[in-house]
Amino acid sequence: MAEYKGVMIFGETSQGKLASIATELLGGGRKLANDLGQELSAVLVGSGISNLAREAIAFGADRVYVVDDPLLKDYQTDSYVIVMEKVVKQVMPQILILGQTAIGRDLAPRLAFRLNTAASLGCLELAIDPQSKLLLQTKPVYGGNAQAVFVCQSYPQIATVRAKAMTPLERDESRQGEVITIAAGIDPSAIRTKVIDKVAERVEGIRLEDAKVVVSGGRGIGGADGFKQLEELARMLKGAVGATRPPCDNGWMPAGAQIGLTGKIITPDLYIAIALSGSSQHMSGCSGSKTIVAINKDPEANIFREARFGVVGDWKKVIPAFTSKLKGLLAG
Amino acid sequence: MNMIVCIKQVIDPEAPPASFKIDPSANKVVPPPGVSPVIDPYAEYAVEAALRIKDALGGKVTAISLGTNQLRDIVKKPLAMGADDLILLEDEAFDGGDSWSTAYALAMAIKKIGNYDIVFCGREASDWNAGQVGSGIAEILGLPSVTLAKKMDITNGRARVERVTDEGYEVIEFSLPALITVSNEIGEPRYPTIRGIMAAKKKEPIIWKPADIGVGVSQIGSAGRRTKLLKLFQPVREGKCEIIKGETPEEAAANLALRLRETKVL
């Protein structure tokens, strides 16, 4: 295994830019590479993405591998696994980190199986073990009720990391690095799937991930109408509306509004949790919020163990009064 | 249409968080007393996906489950929902595996079943949340795979699947056979009917041991692991919530607004 060296991150791009997850991974990867005394590289895969290599260097990469090919315009399991297999075999990194995104969670396991190694998905924390120099991979298990630390004894050690678990470095254009182009060399017949359409389900207003204030409801909201009241409060606070899984599964809210282990991960300044119990799987999507406020009629609800402030009461009575009082306070 | 669905018996993830305990010395979860295990909810979505295709096009659905101490009443649920057969990979040698050893054993069992158009898995299991077994099976069997499916249509041996993405979804077309992992966005799985429950009672699962699927004990279970679990722990919660009171819920609400202003949260 001695010839494997360095930390590599898979840099996702979005609309001609490095995705925020890519800059986060570069920040986290930089630290791991420093701890190992090795290089940090980034691999960019796509079509028309070569110009982003400099950007990856500005965010911390020592070396950037670019695989730019029209066949790689859309993410497809077959093509991306072929390309990444080629890159890993050429560069031989000890560690490969991807984002826990729709792409990373599809690519990482299949690539790991192809390379005869193993992956951990959805990690919260990565660190180098001082003795063994292996990658300690910490991730939530049992729906966030527990966390597990895994190691993998084959190279490359592959992990995906959740959004906002790592912090990007300051962008520094003076940072030096090398850009290396790798030819994709894909046989089109090896791609067995075809992307017919891409549909963006944009929730109106501020994106959940960007909102400073998030007003969130659970099963106790009871229906789509209830969420209209939450929207009113969110609008007033220039925030966004989120939900736990049941309202999304029941169609009261779009799937994109779901916060939790199987939904979005958010870190707003203020998280107002209404009529939701605070299950571990939900909390793993919002526990990074600066302040959590809970409104629930069950004083035993787990959310009161997570919140900074709470009101025990029926949200149907609490929210209108809360909204109107706040309106007055914020206007004054 | 012949379909295979991978399922799993797990500790009920809906059990109250307070009942969740681990044994740190063994790095294991202690099953909460008095709480019955369930079929992994993600796997139930996979069963539902297969049954919807069976409803539309006919065919056969075979559920397959790997583990030890599988309670018959629990693992028979896919049969009660409408699946035709249940295969249990049941042997202590299968125990304590990771995604590698589990995917390998399931792939070998699927190979033995042979005649299939689609293999379904849940997007991940609710216990270890690994999210890799589906992709692993596809890689071992050389099948195309589409993960995080929320809707699917099959016409003339081709599948059209909506796959959940970070921004919405994408529509993907591919030929069968293939492996699909199913996400919760597909919608609520059906309840077993009384007729289904009666039929499931009468149906005995098929039990396969490692030798039946041609695998050596070094390749499966804990012996076949590629990852090592160093530590399992419960994150500490602070739990210092300030409960805002009032004579009425409305007054408490107003006091909350005042308190948030006072503490400059808003």
Boltz contact constraints between the chains, C-beta under 6 A:
constraints:
  - contact:
      token1: [A, 77]
      token2: [B, 145]
      max_distance: 6.0
  - contact:
      token1: [A, 101]
      token2: [B, 166]
      max_distance: 6.0
  - contact:
      token1: [A, 102]
      token2: [B, 165]
      max_distance: 6.0
  - contact:
      token1: [A, 102]
      token2: [B, 166]
      max_distance: 6.0
  - contact:
      token1: [A, 105]
      token2: [B, 131]
      max_distance: 6.0
  - contact:
      token1: [A, 106]
      token2: [B, 147]
      max_distance: 6.0
  - contact:
      token1: [A, 109]
      token2: [B, 132]
      max_distance: 6.0
  - contact:
      token1: [A, 109]
      token2: [B, 135]
      max_distance: 6.0
  - contact:
      token1: [A, 110]
      token2: [B, 135]
      max_distance: 6.0
  - contact:
      token1: [A, 110]
      token2: [B, 139]
      max_distance: 6.0
  - contact:
      token1: [A, 113]
      token2: [B, 136]
      max_distance: 6.0
  - contact:
      token1: [A, 113]
      token2: [B, 139]
      max_distance: 6.0
  - contact:
      token1: [A, 114]
      token2: [B, 139]
      max_distance: 6.0
  - contact:
      token1: [A, 118]
      token2: [B, 100]
      max_distance: 6.0
  - contact:
      token1: [A, 118]
      token2: [B, 226]
      max_distance: 6.0
  - contact:
      token1: [A, 118]
      token2: [B, 227]
      max_distance: 6.0
  - contact:
      token1: [A, 121]
      token2: [B, 131]
      max_distance: 6.0
  - contact:
      token1: [A, 141]
      token2: [B, 128]
      max_distance: 6.0
  - contact:
      token1: [A, 141]
      token2: [B, 129]
      max_distance: 6.0
  - contact:
      token1: [A, 142]
      token2: [B, 127]
      max_distance: 6.0
  - contact:
      token1: [A, 143]
      token2: [B, 13]
      max_distance: 6.0
  - contact:
      token1: [A, 143]
      token2: [B, 126]
      max_distance: 6.0
  - contact:
      token1: [A, 145]
      token2: [B, 20]
      max_distance: 6.0
  - contact:
      token1: [A, 146]
      token2: [B, 22]
      max_distance: 6.0
  - contact:
      token1: [A, 146]
      token2: [B, 232]
      max_distance: 6.0
  - contact:
      token1: [A, 146]
      token2: [B, 234]
      max_distance: 6.0
  - contact:
      token1: [A, 147]
      token2: [B, 233]
      max_distance: 6.0
  - contact:
      token1: [A, 147]
      token2: [B, 235]
      max_distance: 6.0
  - contact:
      token1: [A, 148]
      token2: [B, 229]
      max_distance: 6.0
  - contact:
      token1: [A, 148]
      token2: [B, 232]
      max_distance: 6.0
  - contact:
      token1: [A, 149]
      token2: [B, 230]
      max_distance: 6.0
  - contact:
      token1: [A, 149]
      token2: [B, 231]
      max_distance: 6.0
  - contact:
      token1: [A, 150]
      token2: [B, 227]
      max_distance: 6.0
  - contact:
      token1: [A, 150]
      token2: [B, 229]
      max_distance: 6.0
  - contact:
      token1: [A, 151]
      token2: [B, 228]
      max_distance: 6.0
  - contact:
      token1: [A, 151]
      token2: [B, 230]
      max_distance: 6.0
  - contact:
      token1: [A, 152]
      token2: [B, 227]
      max_distance: 6.0
  - contact:
      token1: [A, 192]
      token2: [B, 144]
      max_distance: 6.0
  - contact:
      token1: [A, 192]
      token2: [B, 174]
      max_distance: 6.0
  - contact:
      token1: [A, 193]
      token2: [B, 144]
      max_distance: 6.0
  - contact:
      token1: [A, 193]
      token2: [B, 172]
      max_distance: 6.0
  - contact:
      token1: [A, 193]
      token2: [B, 174]
      max_distance: 6.0
  - contact:
      token1: [A, 194]
      token2: [B, 173]
      max_distance: 6.0
  - contact:
      token1: [A, 195]
      token2: [B, 170]
      max_distance: 6.0
  - contact:
      token1: [A, 195]
      token2: [B, 172]
      max_distance: 6.0
  - contact:
      token1: [A, 196]
      token2: [B, 171]
      max_distance: 6.0
  - contact:
      token1: [A, 196]
      token2: [B, 173]
      max_distance: 6.0
  - contact:
      token1: [A, 197]
      token2: [B, 171]
      max_distance: 6.0
  - contact:
      token1: [A, 198]
      token2: [B, 170]
      max_distance: 6.0
  - contact:
      token1: [A, 199]
      token2: [B, 168]
      max_distance: 6.0
  - contact:
      token1: [A, 199]
      token2: [B, 169]
      max_distance: 6.0
  - contact:
      token1: [A, 200]
      token2: [B, 167]
      max_distance: 6.0
  - contact:
      token1: [A, 200]
      token2: [B, 168]
      max_distance: 6.0
  - contact:
      token1: [A, 201]
      token2: [B, 168]
      max_distance: 6.0
  - contact:
      token1: [A, 255]
      token2: [B, 185]
      max_distance: 6.0
  - contact:
      token1: [A, 270]
      token2: [B, 265]
      max_distance: 6.0
  - contact:
      token1: [A, 280]
      token2: [B, 17]
      max_distance: 6.0
  - contact:
      token1: [A, 291]
      token2: [B, 265]
      max_distance: 6.0
  - contact:
      token1: [A, 302]
      token2: [B, 17]
      max_distance: 6.0
  - contact:
      token1: [A, 304]
      token2: [B, 241]
      max_distance: 6.0
  - contact:
      token1: [A, 305]
      token2: [B, 237]
      max_distance: 6.0
  - contact:
      token1: [A, 305]
      token2: [B, 239]
      max_distance: 6.0
  - contact:
      token1: [A, 307]
      token2: [B, 241]
      max_distance: 6.0
  - contact:
      token1: [A, 309]
      token2: [B, 242]
      max_distance: 6.0
  - contact:
      token1: [A, 310]
      token2: [B, 241]
      max_distance: 6.0
  - contact:
      token1: [A, 310]
      token2: [B, 243]
      max_distance: 6.0
  - contact:
      token1: [A, 311]
      token2: [B, 244]
      max_distance: 6.0
  - contact:
      token1: [A, 311]
      token2: [B, 252]
      max_distance: 6.0
  - contact:
      token1: [A, 311]
      token2: [B, 256]
      max_distance: 6.0
  - contact:
      token1: [A, 313]
      token2: [B, 249]
      max_distance: 6.0
  - contact:
      token1: [A, 313]
      token2: [B, 252]
      max_distance: 6.0
  - contact:
      token1: [A, 314]
      token2: [B, 249]
      max_distance: 6.0
  - contact:
      token1: [A, 317]
      token2: [B, 249]
      max_distance: 6.0
  - contact:
      token1: [A, 317]
      token2: [B, 250]
      max_distance: 6.0
  - contact:
      token1: [A, 318]
      token2: [B, 249]
      max_distance: 6.0
  - contact:
      token1: [A, 318]
      token2: [B, 253]
      max_distance: 6.0
  - contact:
      token1: [A, 321]
      token2: [B, 250]
      max_distance: 6.0
  - contact:
      token1: [A, 321]
      token2: [B, 253]
      max_distance: 6.0
  - contact:
      token1: [A, 321]
      token2: [B, 254]
      max_distance: 6.0
  - contact:
      token1: [A, 322]
      token2: [B, 253]
      max_distance: 6.0
  - contact:
      token1: [A, 322]
      token2: [B, 256]
      max_distance: 6.0
  - contact:
      token1: [A, 322]
      token2: [B, 257]
      max_distance: 6.0
  - contact:
      token1: [A, 325]
      token2: [B, 254]
      max_distance: 6.0
  - contact:
      token1: [A, 325]
      token2: [B, 257]
      max_distance: 6.0
  - contact:
      token1: [A, 326]
      token2: [B, 257]
      max_distance: 6.0
  - contact:
      token1: [A, 329]
      token2: [B, 257]
      max_distance: 6.0
  - contact:
      token1: [A, 329]
      token2: [B, 261]
      max_distance: 6.0
